[in-house]
């Protein structure tokens, strides 16, 4: 995902996922990132240089996790905004009903 086009295509795929699938992907990417971190720590402890890792740790995982996190935040903000609008509408409706 080095180009803006690739990132845009990935964001489009994220939008198409439902909340359960998005959460599952966030969990899996987090696990993969932790595995890479543990492998780096293992190699650091036992003297093998990180350059000898096969395959090398993925630098894309952080970017993927960031895009997933942004999508989750966007959905939560939209849900909160909808809830706020709905709640304000109920308050206004209650105020107009009380004046009659």
C-alpha positions in Angstrom: 0.0 0.0 0.0 2.6 2.5 -1.1 0.4 4.6 -3.3 -2.6 6.8 -2.7 -4.6 4.6 -5.0 -3.9 1.5 -3.1 -4.8 3.2 0.2 -8.1 4.5 -1.4 -8.9 1.0 -2.6 -8.2 -0.5 0.8 -10.4 2.2 2.5 -13.2 1.3 0.0 -12.9 -2.3 1.1 -13.1 -1.3 4.8 -16.3 0.7 4.2 -17.9 -2.4 2.7 -17.2 -4.5 5.8 -19.8 -4.8 8.5 -18.8 -3.9 12.1 -18.2 -7.5 13.1 -15.8 -8.1 10.1 -14.1 -4.8 10.7 -13.5 -5.7 14.4 -12.2 -9.2 13.4 -9.7 -7.6 11.0 -8.6 -5.1 13.6 -7.9 -8.0 16.0 -6.1 -10.1 13.4 -3.8 -7.2 12.3 -3.1 -6.5 16.0 -2.1 -10.1 16.5 0.2 -10.1 13.4 1.8 -6.9 14.6 2.4 -8.4 18.1 3.9 -11.6 16.5 6.4 -9.4 14.5 7.3 -7.5 17.6 7.9 -10.7 19.5 10.1 -12.1 16.7 12.2 -8.9 16.7 12.5 -9.2 20.5 13.5 -12.9 20.2 16.2 -12.1 17.6 17.5 -9.2 19.7 17.8 -11.4 22.8 19.6 -14.2 21.0 21.9 -12.2 18.9 20.5 -12.8 15.4 20.3 -9.5 13.5 16.8 -8.4 12.5 18.0 -8.3 8.9 18.2 -12.1 8.9 14.5 -12.5 9.6 12.7 -14.4 6.8 10.3 -12.9 6.0 11.2 -9.5 7.4 8.7 -7.8 9.7 5.9 -6.1 7.7 5.9 -2.3 7.7 2.5 -2.4 6.1 0.8 -3.7 9.3 1.0 -0.4 11.1 -0.6 1.3 8.1 -3.3 -1.2 7.8 -4.0 -1.0 11.5 -4.2 2.8 11.2 -6.7 2.6 8.4 -8.9 0.1 10.3 -8.8 2.3 13.4 -9.7 5.4 11.4 -12.7 3.5 9.9 -13.9 2.4 13.4 -13.6 5.9 14.7 -15.4 7.3 11.7 -18.3 4.9 12.3 -18.4 5.6 16.0 -18.5 9.3 15.3 -21.3 8.9 12.8 -23.2 6.8 15.3 -22.7 9.3 18.1 -23.8 12.2 15.8 -26.9 10.3 14.8 -27.7 9.5 18.5 -27.2 13.2 19.4 -29.5 14.3 16.6 -32.1 11.8 17.6 -31.9 12.8 21.2 -32.2 16.5 20.4 -35.2 15.8 18.2 -36.9 14.0 21.1 -36.2 16.9 23.5 -37.6 19.4 21.0 -40.6 17.2 20.5 -41.2 16.9 24.2 -40.9 20.7 24.6 -43.5 21.4 21.9 -45.9 18.8 23.3 -45.7 20.3 26.8 -46.7 23.7 25.6 -50.0 22.5 24.1 
